[in-house]
Amino acid sequence: MQRRKFSREFKLEAVRMVRDRGVTIAQASRDLDVHANVLRKWVRELAADPGHPFPVTVR
């Protein structure tokens, strides 16, 4: 089974649901079909570096 990959835009919108709209992490994770711990990580990453969140990696 492969890992799911999410776009930068998806991550930003998911974090906005929690931070700006007041949706709980539990509810947002259910709505988006993402594990709550993954969403928490995205929230922390954006808080740590709001200028450059979720950099695109080149393989």
LUMLUMDREN-2810 file (N, C-alpha, C; in Angstrom, 1 decimal):
<atoms>
<atom><aa>M</aa><ch>A</ch><at>N</at><xx>0.8</xx><yy>-1.2</yy><zz>0.0</zz></atom>
<atom><aa>M</aa><ch>A</ch><at>CA</at><xx>0.0</xx><yy>0.0</yy><zz>0.0</zz></atom>
<atom><aa>M</aa><ch>A</ch><at>C</at><xx>0.9</xx><yy>1.2</yy><zz>0.0</zz></atom>
<atom><aa>Q</aa><ch>A</ch><at>N</at><xx>0.6</xx><yy>2.2</yy><zz>-0.9</zz></atom>
<atom><aa>Q</aa><ch>A</ch><at>CA</at><xx>1.4</xx><yy>3.4</yy><zz>-1.0</zz></atom>
<atom><aa>Q</aa><ch>A</ch><at>C</at><xx>0.8</xx><yy>4.5</yy><zz>-0.1</zz></atom>
<atom><aa>R</aa><ch>A</ch><at>N</at><xx>1.7</xx><yy>5.4</yy><zz>0.3</zz></atom>
<atom><aa>R</aa><ch>A</ch><at>CA</at><xx>1.3</xx><yy>6.5</yy><zz>1.1</zz></atom>
<atom><aa>R</aa><ch>A</ch><at>C</at><xx>0.6</xx><yy>7.5</yy><zz>0.2</zz></atom>
<atom><aa>R</aa><ch>A</ch><at>N</at><xx>-0.4</xx><yy>8.1</yy><zz>0.8</zz></atom>
<atom><aa>R</aa><ch>A</ch><at>CA</at><xx>-1.2</xx><yy>9.1</yy><zz>0.0</zz></atom>
<atom><aa>R</aa><ch>A</ch><at>C</at><xx>-0.3</xx><yy>10.4</yy><zz>0.0</zz></atom>
<atom><aa>K</aa><ch>A</ch><at>N</at><xx>-0.4</xx><yy>11.2</yy><zz>-1.1</zz></atom>
<atom><aa>K</aa><ch>A</ch><at>CA</at><xx>0.3</xx><yy>12.4</yy><zz>-1.2</zz></atom>
<atom><aa>K</aa><ch>A</ch><at>C</at><xx>-0.7</xx><yy>13.5</yy><zz>-1.3</zz></atom>
<atom><aa>F</aa><ch>A</ch><at>N</at><xx>-0.5</xx><yy>14.6</yy><zz>-0.6</zz></atom>
<atom><aa>F</aa><ch>A</ch><at>CA</at><xx>-1.5</xx><yy>15.7</yy><zz>-0.6</zz></atom>
<atom><aa>F</aa><ch>A</ch><at>C</at><xx>-0.8</xx><yy>17.0</yy><zz>-1.1</zz></atom>
<atom><aa>S</aa><ch>A</ch><at>N</at><xx>-1.5</xx><yy>17.7</yy><zz>-1.9</zz></atom>
<atom><aa>S</aa><ch>A</ch><at>CA</at><xx>-0.9</xx><yy>18.9</yy><zz>-2.5</zz></atom>
<atom><aa>S</aa><ch>A</ch><at>C</at><xx>-0.8</xx><yy>20.0</yy><zz>-1.4</zz></atom>
<atom><aa>R</aa><ch>A</ch><at>N</at><xx>0.1</xx><yy>20.9</yy><zz>-1.7</zz></atom>
<atom><aa>R</aa><ch>A</ch><at>CA</at><xx>0.3</xx><yy>22.1</yy><zz>-0.7</zz></atom>
<atom><aa>R</aa><ch>A</ch><at>C</at><xx>-1.0</xx><yy>22.8</yy><zz>-0.5</zz></atom>
<atom><aa>E</aa><ch>A</ch><at>N</at><xx>-1.8</xx><yy>23.0</yy><zz>-1.6</zz></atom>
<atom><aa>E</aa><ch>A</ch><at>CA</at><xx>-3.0</xx><yy>23.7</yy><zz>-1.5</zz></atom>
<atom><aa>E</aa><ch>A</ch><at>C</at><xx>-4.0</xx><yy>22.9</yy><zz>-0.6</zz></atom>
<atom><aa>F</aa><ch>A</ch><at>N</at><xx>-4.1</xx><yy>21.6</yy><zz>-0.7</zz></atom>
<atom><aa>F</aa><ch>A</ch><at>CA</at><xx>-4.9</xx><yy>20.8</yy><zz>0.2</zz></atom>
<atom><aa>F</aa><ch>A</ch><at>C</at><xx>-4.6</xx><yy>21.0</yy><zz>1.6</zz></atom>
<atom><aa>K</aa><ch>A</ch><at>N</at><xx>-3.3</xx><yy>20.9</yy><zz>1.9</zz></atom>
<atom><aa>K</aa><ch>A</ch><at>CA</at><xx>-2.8</xx><yy>21.1</yy><zz>3.3</zz></atom>
<atom><aa>K</aa><ch>A</ch><at>C</at><xx>-3.2</xx><yy>22.4</yy><zz>3.9</zz></atom>
<atom><aa>L</aa><ch>A</ch><at>N</at><xx>-2.9</xx><yy>23.5</yy><zz>3.1</zz></atom>
<atom><aa>L</aa><ch>A</ch><at>CA</at><xx>-3.2</xx><yy>24.8</yy><zz>3.5</zz></atom>
<atom><aa>L</aa><ch>A</ch><at>C</at><xx>-4.7</xx><yy>25.0</yy><zz>3.8</zz></atom>
<atom><aa>E</aa><ch>A</ch><at>N</at><xx>-5.6</xx><yy>24.5</yy><zz>2.9</zz></atom>
<atom><aa>E</aa><ch>A</ch><at>CA</at><xx>-7.0</xx><yy>24.6</yy><zz>3.1</zz></atom>
<atom><aa>E</aa><ch>A</ch><at>C</at><xx>-7.4</xx><yy>23.8</yy><zz>4.4</zz></atom>
<atom><aa>A</aa><ch>A</ch><at>N</at><xx>-6.8</xx><yy>22.6</yy><zz>4.6</zz></atom>
<atom><aa>A</aa><ch>A</ch><at>CA</at><xx>-7.2</xx><yy>21.8</yy><zz>5.8</zz></atom>
<atom><aa>A</aa><ch>A</ch><at>C</at><xx>-6.8</xx><yy>22.6</yy><zz>7.0</zz></atom>
<atom><aa>V</aa><ch>A</ch><at>N</at><xx>-5.6</xx><yy>23.2</yy><zz>7.1</zz></atom>
<atom><aa>V</aa><ch>A</ch><at>CA</at><xx>-5.2</xx><yy>24.0</yy><zz>8.2</zz></atom>
<atom><aa>V</aa><ch>A</ch><at>C</at><xx>-6.1</xx><yy>25.2</yy><zz>8.4</zz></atom>
<atom><aa>R</aa><ch>A</ch><at>N</at><xx>-6.6</xx><yy>25.8</yy><zz>7.3</zz></atom>
<atom><aa>R</aa><ch>A</ch><at>CA</at><xx>-7.5</xx><yy>27.0</yy><zz>7.4</zz></atom>
<atom><aa>R</aa><ch>A</ch><at>C</at><xx>-8.8</xx><yy>26.6</yy><zz>8.0</zz></atom>
<atom><aa>M</aa><ch>A</ch><at>N</at><xx>-9.3</xx><yy>25.4</yy><zz>7.7</zz></atom>
<atom><aa>M</aa><ch>A</ch><at>CA</at><xx>-10.5</xx><yy>24.9</yy><zz>8.3</zz></atom>
<atom><aa>M</aa><ch>A</ch><at>C</at><xx>-10.4</xx><yy>24.9</yy><zz>9.8</zz></atom>
<atom><aa>V</aa><ch>A</ch><at>N</at><xx>-9.3</xx><yy>24.5</yy><zz>10.4</zz></atom>
<atom><aa>V</aa><ch>A</ch><at>CA</at><xx>-9.1</xx><yy>24.4</yy><zz>11.8</zz></atom>
<atom><aa>V</aa><ch>A</ch><at>C</at><xx>-8.8</xx><yy>25.8</yy><zz>12.4</zz></atom>
<atom><aa>R</aa><ch>A</ch><at>N</at><xx>-7.9</xx><yy>26.5</yy><zz>11.8</zz></atom>
<atom><aa>R</aa><ch>A</ch><at>CA</at><xx>-7.5</xx><yy>27.8</yy><zz>12.4</zz></atom>
<atom><aa>R</aa><ch>A</ch><at>C</at><xx>-8.5</xx><yy>28.9</yy><zz>12.2</zz></atom>
<atom><aa>D</aa><ch>A</ch><at>N</at><xx>-9.0</xx><yy>29.1</yy><zz>11.0</zz></atom>
<atom><aa>D</aa><ch>A</ch><at>CA</at><xx>-9.8</xx><yy>30.2</yy><zz>10.6</zz></atom>
<atom><aa>D</aa><ch>A</ch><at>C</at><xx>-11.3</xx><yy>30.0</yy><zz>10.8</zz></atom>
<atom><aa>R</aa><ch>A</ch><at>N</at><xx>-11.7</xx><yy>28.8</yy><zz>10.5</zz></atom>
<atom><aa>R</aa><ch>A</ch><at>CA</at><xx>-13.2</xx><yy>28.5</yy><zz>10.6</zz></atom>
<atom><aa>R</aa><ch>A</ch><at>C</at><xx>-13.6</xx><yy>27.9</yy><zz>11.9</zz></atom>
<atom><aa>G</aa><ch>A</ch><at>N</at><xx>-12.7</xx><yy>27.5</yy><zz>12.7</zz></atom>
<atom><aa>G</aa><ch>A</ch><at>CA</at><xx>-13.0</xx><yy>27.0</yy><zz>14.0</zz></atom>
<atom><aa>G</aa><ch>A</ch><at>C</at><xx>-13.5</xx><yy>25.5</yy><zz>14.0</zz></atom>
<atom><aa>V</aa><ch>A</ch><at>N</at><xx>-13.2</xx><yy>24.8</yy><zz>12.9</zz></atom>
<atom><aa>V</aa><ch>A</ch><at>CA</at><xx>-13.6</xx><yy>23.4</yy><zz>12.9</zz></atom>
<atom><aa>V</aa><ch>A</ch><at>C</at><xx>-12.6</xx><yy>22.6</yy><zz>13.7</zz></atom>
<atom><aa>T</aa><ch>A</ch><at>N</at><xx>-13.1</xx><yy>21.7</yy><zz>14.5</zz></atom>
<atom><aa>T</aa><ch>A</ch><at>CA</at><xx>-12.2</xx><yy>20.9</yy><zz>15.3</zz></atom>
<atom><aa>T</aa><ch>A</ch><at>C</at><xx>-11.3</xx><yy>20.0</yy><zz>14.5</zz></atom>
<atom><aa>I</aa><ch>A</ch><at>N</at><xx>-10.1</xx><yy>19.6</yy><zz>15.0</zz></atom>
<atom><aa>I</aa><ch>A</ch><at>CA</at><xx>-9.2</xx><yy>18.8</yy><zz>14.2</zz></atom>
<atom><aa>I</aa><ch>A</ch><at>C</at><xx>-9.9</xx><yy>17.4</yy><zz>14.0</zz></atom>
<atom><aa>A</aa><ch>A</ch><at>N</at><xx>-10.6</xx><yy>16.9</yy><zz>15.0</zz></atom>
<atom><aa>A</aa><ch>A</ch><at>CA</at><xx>-11.3</xx><yy>15.7</yy><zz>14.8</zz></atom>
<atom><aa>A</aa><ch>A</ch><at>C</at><xx>-12.4</xx><yy>15.7</yy><zz>13.7</zz></atom>
<atom><aa>Q</aa><ch>A</ch><at>N</at><xx>-13.1</xx><yy>16.8</yy><zz>13.6</zz></atom>
<atom><aa>Q</aa><ch>A</ch><at>CA</at><xx>-14.2</xx><yy>16.9</yy><zz>12.6</zz></atom>
<atom><aa>Q</aa><ch>A</ch><at>C</at><xx>-13.5</xx><yy>17.1</yy><zz>11.2</zz></atom>
<atom><aa>A</aa><ch>A</ch><at>N</at><xx>-12.5</xx><yy>18.0</yy><zz>11.2</zz></atom>
<atom><aa>A</aa><ch>A</ch><at>CA</at><xx>-11.9</xx><yy>18.2</yy><zz>9.9</zz></atom>
<atom><aa>A</aa><ch>A</ch><at>C</at><xx>-11.2</xx><yy>17.0</yy><zz>9.3</zz></atom>
<atom><aa>S</aa><ch>A</ch><at>N</at><xx>-10.6</xx><yy>16.2</yy><zz>10.2</zz></atom>
<atom><aa>S</aa><ch>A</ch><at>CA</at><xx>-9.9</xx><yy>15.0</yy><zz>9.8</zz></atom>
<atom><aa>S</aa><ch>A</ch><at>C</at><xx>-11.0</xx><yy>14.0</yy><zz>9.2</zz></atom>
<atom><aa>R</aa><ch>A</ch><at>N</at><xx>-12.1</xx><yy>13.9</yy><zz>9.8</zz></atom>
<atom><aa>R</aa><ch>A</ch><at>CA</at><xx>-13.2</xx><yy>13.0</yy><zz>9.3</zz></atom>
<atom><aa>R</aa><ch>A</ch><at>C</at><xx>-13.7</xx><yy>13.5</yy><zz>8.0</zz></atom>
<atom><aa>D</aa><ch>A</ch><at>N</at><xx>-13.9</xx><yy>14.8</yy><zz>7.9</zz></atom>
<atom><aa>D</aa><ch>A</ch><at>CA</at><xx>-14.4</xx><yy>15.4</yy><zz>6.7</zz></atom>
<atom><aa>D</aa><ch>A</ch><at>C</at><xx>-13.5</xx><yy>15.2</yy><zz>5.5</zz></atom>
<atom><aa>L</aa><ch>A</ch><at>N</at><xx>-12.2</xx><yy>15.4</yy><zz>5.8</zz></atom>
<atom><aa>L</aa><ch>A</ch><at>CA</at><xx>-11.2</xx><yy>15.3</yy><zz>4.7</zz></atom>
<atom><aa>L</aa><ch>A</ch><at>C</at><xx>-10.6</xx><yy>13.9</yy><zz>4.5</zz></atom>
<atom><aa>D</aa><ch>A</ch><at>N</at><xx>-11.0</xx><yy>13.0</yy><zz>5.4</zz></atom>
<atom><aa>D</aa><ch>A</ch><at>CA</at><xx>-10.4</xx><yy>11.6</yy><zz>5.3</zz></atom>
<atom><aa>D</aa><ch>A</ch><at>C</at><xx>-8.9</xx><yy>11.6</yy><zz>5.5</zz></atom>
<atom><aa>V</aa><ch>A</ch><at>N</at><xx>-8.5</xx><yy>12.3</yy><zz>6.5</zz></atom>
<atom><aa>V</aa><ch>A</ch><at>CA</at><xx>-7.1</xx><yy>12.4</yy><zz>6.9</zz></atom>
<atom><aa>V</aa><ch>A</ch><at>C</at><xx>-7.0</xx><yy>12.1</yy><zz>8.3</zz></atom>
<atom><aa>H</aa><ch>A</ch><at>N</at><xx>-5.9</xx><yy>11.4</yy><zz>8.7</zz></atom>
<atom><aa>H</aa><ch>A</ch><at>CA</at><xx>-5.8</xx><yy>11.0</yy><zz>10.2</zz></atom>
<atom><aa>H</aa><ch>A</ch><at>C</at><xx>-5.6</xx><yy>12.3</yy><zz>11.0</zz></atom>
<atom><aa>A</aa><ch>A</ch><at>N</at><xx>-6.2</xx><yy>12.4</yy><zz>12.1</zz></atom>
<atom><aa>A</aa><ch>A</ch><at>CA</at><xx>-6.1</xx><yy>13.6</yy><zz>13.0</zz></atom>
<atom><aa>A</aa><ch>A</ch><at>C</at><xx>-4.6</xx><yy>13.9</yy><zz>13.3</zz></atom>
<atom><aa>N</aa><ch>A</ch><at>N</at><xx>-3.8</xx><yy>13.0</yy><zz>13.5</zz></atom>
<atom><aa>N</aa><ch>A</ch><at>CA</at><xx>-2.4</xx><yy>13.3</yy><zz>13.8</zz></atom>
<atom><aa>N</aa><ch>A</ch><at>C</at><xx>-1.7</xx><yy>13.9</yy><zz>12.6</zz></atom>
<atom><aa>V</aa><ch>A</ch><at>N</at><xx>-2.0</xx><yy>13.6</yy><zz>11.4</zz></atom>
<atom><aa>V</aa><ch>A</ch><at>CA</at><xx>-1.5</xx><yy>14.2</yy><zz>10.2</zz></atom>
<atom><aa>V</aa><ch>A</ch><at>C</at><xx>-1.9</xx><yy>15.6</yy><zz>10.2</zz></atom>
<atom><aa>L</aa><ch>A</ch><at>N</at><xx>-3.2</xx><yy>15.9</yy><zz>10.4</zz></atom>
<atom><aa>L</aa><ch>A</ch><at>CA</at><xx>-3.7</xx><yy>17.3</yy><zz>10.4</zz></atom>
<atom><aa>L</aa><ch>A</ch><at>C</at><xx>-3.0</xx><yy>18.1</yy><zz>11.5</zz></atom>
<atom><aa>R</aa><ch>A</ch><at>N</at><xx>-2.8</xx><yy>17.5</yy><zz>12.7</zz></atom>
<atom><aa>R</aa><ch>A</ch><at>CA</at><xx>-2.1</xx><yy>18.2</yy><zz>13.8</zz></atom>
<atom><aa>R</aa><ch>A</ch><at>C</at><xx>-0.7</xx><yy>18.6</yy><zz>13.3</zz></atom>
<atom><aa>K</aa><ch>A</ch><at>N</at><xx>0.0</xx><yy>17.7</yy><zz>12.6</zz></atom>
<atom><aa>K</aa><ch>A</ch><at>CA</at><xx>1.3</xx><yy>17.9</yy><zz>12.2</zz></atom>
<atom><aa>K</aa><ch>A</ch><at>C</at><xx>1.3</xx><yy>19.1</yy><zz>11.2</zz></atom>
<atom><aa>W</aa><ch>A</ch><at>N</at><xx>0.4</xx><yy>19.1</yy><zz>10.3</zz></atom>
<atom><aa>W</aa><ch>A</ch><at>CA</at><xx>0.3</xx><yy>20.2</yy><zz>9.3</zz></atom>
<atom><aa>W</aa><ch>A</ch><at>C</at><xx>0.1</xx><yy>21.6</yy><zz>10.0</zz></atom>
<atom><aa>V</aa><ch>A</ch><at>N</at><xx>-0.8</xx><yy>21.6</yy><zz>11.1</zz></atom>
<atom><aa>V</aa><ch>A</ch><at>CA</at><xx>-1.0</xx><yy>22.8</yy><zz>11.8</zz></atom>
<atom><aa>V</aa><ch>A</ch><at>C</at><xx>0.3</xx><yy>23.3</yy><zz>12.5</zz></atom>
<atom><aa>R</aa><ch>A</ch><at>N</at><xx>1.0</xx><yy>22.3</yy><zz>13.0</zz></atom>
<atom><aa>R</aa><ch>A</ch><at>CA</at><xx>2.3</xx><yy>22.7</yy><zz>13.7</zz></atom>
<atom><aa>R</aa><ch>A</ch><at>C</at><xx>3.3</xx><yy>23.2</yy><zz>12.6</zz></atom>
<atom><aa>E</aa><ch>A</ch><at>N</at><xx>3.4</xx><yy>22.6</yy><zz>11.5</zz></atom>
<atom><aa>E</aa><ch>A</ch><at>CA</at><xx>4.3</xx><yy>23.0</yy><zz>10.5</zz></atom>
<atom><aa>E</aa><ch>A</ch><at>C</at><xx>4.0</xx><yy>24.4</yy><zz>10.0</zz></atom>
<atom><aa>L</aa><ch>A</ch><at>N</at><xx>2.8</xx><yy>24.7</yy><zz>9.8</zz></atom>
<atom><aa>L</aa><ch>A</ch><at>CA</at><xx>2.4</xx><yy>26.0</yy><zz>9.4</zz></atom>
<atom><aa>L</aa><ch>A</ch><at>C</at><xx>2.8</xx><yy>27.1</yy><zz>10.4</zz></atom>
<atom><aa>A</aa><ch>A</ch><at>N</at><xx>2.5</xx><yy>26.7</yy><zz>11.7</zz></atom>
<atom><aa>A</aa><ch>A</ch><at>CA</at><xx>2.8</xx><yy>27.7</yy><zz>12.8</zz></atom>
<atom><aa>A</aa><ch>A</ch><at>C</at><xx>4.3</xx><yy>27.9</yy><zz>12.9</zz></atom>
<atom><aa>A</aa><ch>A</ch><at>N</at><xx>5.1</xx><yy>26.8</yy><zz>12.6</zz></atom>
<atom><aa>A</aa><ch>A</ch><at>CA</at><xx>6.6</xx><yy>26.9</yy><zz>12.8</zz></atom>
<atom><aa>A</aa><ch>A</ch><at>C</at><xx>7.2</xx><yy>27.8</yy><zz>11.7</zz></atom>
<atom><aa>D</aa><ch>A</ch><at>N</at><xx>6.6</xx><yy>27.8</yy><zz>10.5</zz></atom>
<atom><aa>D</aa><ch>A</ch><at>CA</at><xx>7.2</xx><yy>28.5</yy><zz>9.3</zz></atom>
<atom><aa>D</aa><ch>A</ch><at>C</at><xx>6.1</xx><yy>29.0</yy><zz>8.5</zz></atom>
<atom><aa>P</aa><ch>A</ch><at>N</at><xx>5.4</xx><yy>30.1</yy><zz>8.9</zz></atom>
<atom><aa>P</aa><ch>A</ch><at>CA</at><xx>4.2</xx><yy>30.6</yy><zz>8.1</zz></atom>
<atom><aa>P</aa><ch>A</ch><at>C</at><xx>4.6</xx><yy>31.2</yy><zz>6.8</zz></atom>
<atom><aa>G</aa><ch>A</ch><at>N</at><xx>5.8</xx><yy>31.5</yy><zz>6.6</zz></atom>
<atom><aa>G</aa><ch>A</ch><at>CA</at><xx>6.3</xx><yy>32.1</yy><zz>5.3</zz></atom>
<atom><aa>G</aa><ch>A</ch><at>C</at><xx>6.5</xx><yy>31.1</yy><zz>4.2</zz></atom>
<atom><aa>H</aa><ch>A</ch><at>N</at><xx>6.9</xx><yy>29.9</yy><zz>4.6</zz></atom>
<atom><aa>H</aa><ch>A</ch><at>CA</at><xx>7.2</xx><yy>28.8</yy><zz>3.7</zz></atom>
<atom><aa>H</aa><ch>A</ch><at>C</at><xx>6.7</xx><yy>27.5</yy><zz>4.1</zz></atom>
<atom><aa>P</aa><ch>A</ch><at>N</at><xx>5.4</xx><yy>27.4</yy><zz>4.3</zz></atom>
<atom><aa>P</aa><ch>A</ch><at>CA</at><xx>4.9</xx><yy>26.1</yy><zz>4.7</zz></atom>
<atom><aa>P</aa><ch>A</ch><at>C</at><xx>4.8</xx><yy>25.0</yy><zz>3.6</zz></atom>
<atom><aa>F</aa><ch>A</ch><at>N</at><xx>5.0</xx><yy>23.8</yy><zz>4.0</zz></atom>
<atom><aa>F</aa><ch>A</ch><at>CA</at><xx>4.9</xx><yy>22.7</yy><zz>3.1</zz></atom>
<atom><aa>F</aa><ch>A</ch><at>C</at><xx>5.7</xx><yy>22.9</yy><zz>1.8</zz></atom>
<atom><aa>P</aa><ch>A</ch><at>N</at><xx>7.0</xx><yy>23.0</yy><zz>1.9</zz></atom>
<atom><aa>P</aa><ch>A</ch><at>CA</at><xx>7.8</xx><yy>23.2</yy><zz>0.6</zz></atom>
<atom><aa>P</aa><ch>A</ch><at>C</at><xx>7.7</xx><yy>22.0</yy><zz>-0.3</zz></atom>
<atom><aa>V</aa><ch>A</ch><at>N</at><xx>7.8</xx><yy>22.3</yy><zz>-1.6</zz></atom>
<atom><aa>V</aa><ch>A</ch><at>CA</at><xx>7.7</xx><yy>21.3</yy><zz>-2.6</zz></atom>
<atom><aa>V</aa><ch>A</ch><at>C</at><xx>9.0</xx><yy>20.6</yy><zz>-2.7</zz></atom>
<atom><aa>T</aa><ch>A</ch><at>N</at><xx>9.1</xx><yy>19.3</yy><zz>-2.6</zz></atom>
<atom><aa>T</aa><ch>A</ch><at>CA</at><xx>10.3</xx><yy>18.6</yy><zz>-2.7</zz></atom>
<atom><aa>T</aa><ch>A</ch><at>C</at><xx>10.4</xx><yy>18.0</yy><zz>-4.1</zz></atom>
<atom><aa>V</aa><ch>A</ch><at>N</at><xx>11.6</xx><yy>18.1</yy><zz>-4.6</zz></atom>
<atom><aa>V</aa><ch>A</ch><at>CA</at><xx>11.9</xx><yy>17.5</yy><zz>-6.0</zz></atom>
<atom><aa>V</aa><ch>A</ch><at>C</at><xx>12.7</xx><yy>16.2</yy><zz>-5.8</zz></atom>
<atom><aa>R</aa><ch>A</ch><at>N</at><xx>12.2</xx><yy>15.2</yy><zz>-6.5</zz></atom>
<atom><aa>R</aa><ch>A</ch><at>CA</at><xx>12.8</xx><yy>13.9</yy><zz>-6.4</zz></atom>
<atom><aa>R</aa><ch>A</ch><at>C</at><xx>13.6</xx><yy>13.6</yy><zz>-7.7</zz></atom>
</atoms>
